[in-house]
Amino acid sequence: MTGARTAATKMTGQPTQKEETMNARRIEGAVALVTGANRGIGRALTEALLSRGVKKVYATARNPEALRALRDERLVSLRLDVTDADQIRAAAEAASDVELVFNNAGVALASAIADSTDLGQARREMEVNYFGPLQLLQRLAPTLARNGGGAVVNIGSAAGLTNLPFVPTYSASKAALHSLTQAARFLLAAQGTSVFGVYAGPVDTDMSRELAFPKTSPRDVAFAILDGIEAGQEDIFPDPFAVDFGRRFQSSPKASERQVAAMVSGEAARASRDQERPERARA
Ligand SMILES: NC(=O)c1ccc[n+]([C@@H]2O[C@H](COP(=O)([O-])OP(=O)(O)OC[C@H]3O[C@@H](n4cnc5c(N)ncnc54)[C@H](OP(=O)(O)O)[C@@H]3O)[C@@H](O)[C@H]2O)c1
């Protein structure tokens, strides 16, 4: 079976054991590439890959100097801004033995739709979060085919399944990435490439600094992602928030949309109360 799904999957929405086995990829001994490897989830993923025994990691960053703290003889540092077509071409040429590609680099910039008529931040989110992974996929798909199929792992977000109106345009860019993940899974199945979508909840990194929710550590998220890949789970929910969210979403996307709206309204009301009574906010 390539892109076509079995009757059992169609009935239940869950992958069969056979499909999971076909998707599963071994981490030990593999050659990986991670975008945005210098901090946050990308750095945690790079460290987790090394500790799980990869043969090599191409750790990529806009500024390779920022990768200095990651010391390991299996690590190859590359400069890669995922919005720069020339750098993508050069990185793809350098990483000719890559088998596992982690599209991790991401930005969340805009916090509103209606407050501003400037589309710059929303466009930038699309450039980094969607066009970046798309370009990398275009460049690296032939390499993965030559190297036996391998896998692409797209670090998306629960906000890509149901828009989180704290970050509306970021959510839209992650929805685009989710859609690309689905397309790539089908289109690359024939060359033996597995495509994983990761739908994380709040993770304790610079990106979510302003978010007042309980957060999972990037380290725990990174290991959960690698566990998901080794288990062949094509949709990976790598933290407790994401697991609960994923369950609700799968049972009713509309209920999930209403739940998120209620959550955001509750937070907005709390924030405006705190603004009126700053002593309460500090407590
Ligand atoms: N934190 C969360 O709650 C959360 C939840 C769900 C999904 N995610 C996703 O997880 C991924 C990692 O996020 P994070 O939480 O680790 O965020 P982070 O700490 O802000 O790190 C973002 C990373 O992306 C890199 N980056 C940004 N623009 C880039 C570009 N044009 N080219 C290459 N690298 C670029 C950054 O590099 P610089 O240091 O050069 O800026 C940095 O390494 C993102 O895709 C994010 O959307 C995060």
PDBQT file of the ligand as one rigid body, heavy atoms in Angstrom, charges set to zero:
ROOT
HETATM    1  N1  LIG A 301       6.304  26.996  21.984  1.00  0.00    +0.000 N 
HETATM    2  C1  LIG A 301       5.093  26.529  21.752  1.00  0.00    +0.000 C 
HETATM    3  O1  LIG A 301       4.194  26.648  22.615  1.00  0.00    +0.000 OA
HETATM    4  C2  LIG A 301       4.782  25.797  20.455  1.00  0.00    +0.000 A 
HETATM    5  C3  LIG A 301       3.559  25.098  20.393  1.00  0.00    +0.000 A 
HETATM    6  C4  LIG A 301       3.251  24.436  19.200  1.00  0.00    +0.000 A 
HETATM    7  C5  LIG A 301       4.136  24.452  18.138  1.00  0.00    +0.000 A 
HETATM    8  N2  LIG A 301       5.314  25.136  18.231  1.00  0.00    +0.000 N 
HETATM    9  C6  LIG A 301       6.187  25.149  17.072  1.00  0.00    +0.000 C 
HETATM   10  O2  LIG A 301       7.451  24.598  17.417  1.00  0.00    +0.000 OA
HETATM   11  C7  LIG A 301       8.450  25.139  16.563  1.00  0.00    +0.000 C 
HETATM   12  C8  LIG A 301       9.594  25.656  17.404  1.00  0.00    +0.000 C 
HETATM   13  O3  LIG A 301       9.106  26.725  18.216  1.00  0.00    +0.000 OA
HETATM   14  P1  LIG A 301       9.750  27.107  19.616  1.00  0.00    +0.000 P 
HETATM   15  O4  LIG A 301       8.672  27.083  20.613  1.00  0.00    +0.000 OA
HETATM   16  O5  LIG A 301      10.975  26.328  19.853  1.00  0.00    +0.000 OA
HETATM   17  O6  LIG A 301      10.062  28.652  19.307  1.00  0.00    +0.000 OA
HETATM   18  P2  LIG A 301      11.348  29.541  19.600  1.00  0.00    +0.000 P 
HETATM   19  O7  LIG A 301      11.958  29.184  20.893  1.00  0.00    +0.000 OA
HETATM   20  O8  LIG A 301      10.879  30.931  19.357  1.00  0.00    +0.000 OA
HETATM   21  O9  LIG A 301      12.382  29.096  18.433  1.00  0.00    +0.000 OA
HETATM   22  C9  LIG A 301      12.072  29.350  17.107  1.00  0.00    +0.000 C 
HETATM   23  C10 LIG A 301      13.207  28.817  16.248  1.00  0.00    +0.000 C 
HETATM   24  O10 LIG A 301      12.878  29.032  14.872  1.00  0.00    +0.000 OA
HETATM   25  C11 LIG A 301      13.983  29.723  14.287  1.00  0.00    +0.000 C 
HETATM   26  N3  LIG A 301      13.601  30.556  13.158  1.00  0.00    +0.000 N 
HETATM   27  C12 LIG A 301      12.739  31.595  13.105  1.00  0.00    +0.000 A 
HETATM   28  N4  LIG A 301      12.707  32.113  11.866  1.00  0.00    +0.000 NA
HETATM   29  C13 LIG A 301      13.550  31.372  11.116  1.00  0.00    +0.000 A 
HETATM   30  C14 LIG A 301      13.946  31.388   9.761  1.00  0.00    +0.000 A 
HETATM   31  N5  LIG A 301      13.465  32.308   8.898  1.00  0.00    +0.000 N 
HETATM   32  N6  LIG A 301      14.832  30.462   9.336  1.00  0.00    +0.000 NA
HETATM   33  C15 LIG A 301      15.343  29.541  10.177  1.00  0.00    +0.000 A 
HETATM   34  N7  LIG A 301      15.043  29.495  11.480  1.00  0.00    +0.000 NA
HETATM   35  C16 LIG A 301      14.148  30.386  11.937  1.00  0.00    +0.000 A 
HETATM   36  C17 LIG A 301      14.568  30.555  15.413  1.00  0.00    +0.000 C 
HETATM   37  O11 LIG A 301      15.884  30.988  15.062  1.00  0.00    +0.000 OA
HETATM   38  P3  LIG A 301      16.485  32.406  15.573  1.00  0.00    +0.000 P 
HETATM   39  O12 LIG A 301      17.096  32.141  16.921  1.00  0.00    +0.000 OA
HETATM   40  O13 LIG A 301      17.488  32.757  14.521  1.00  0.00    +0.000 OA
HETATM   41  O14 LIG A 301      15.346  33.372  15.649  1.00  0.00    +0.000 OA
HETATM   42  C18 LIG A 301      14.545  29.527  16.533  1.00  0.00    +0.000 C 
HETATM   43  O15 LIG A 301      15.585  28.624  16.414  1.00  0.00    +0.000 OA
HETATM   44  C19 LIG A 301       7.770  26.250  15.748  1.00  0.00    +0.000 C 
HETATM   45  O16 LIG A 301       7.463  25.767  14.465  1.00  0.00    +0.000 OA
HETATM   46  C20 LIG A 301       6.519  26.534  16.539  1.00  0.00    +0.000 C 
HETATM   47  O17 LIG A 301       5.496  27.068  15.723  1.00  0.00    +0.000 OA
HETATM   48  C21 LIG A 301       5.660  25.807  19.379  1.00  0.00    +0.000 A 
ENDROOT
TORSDOF 0
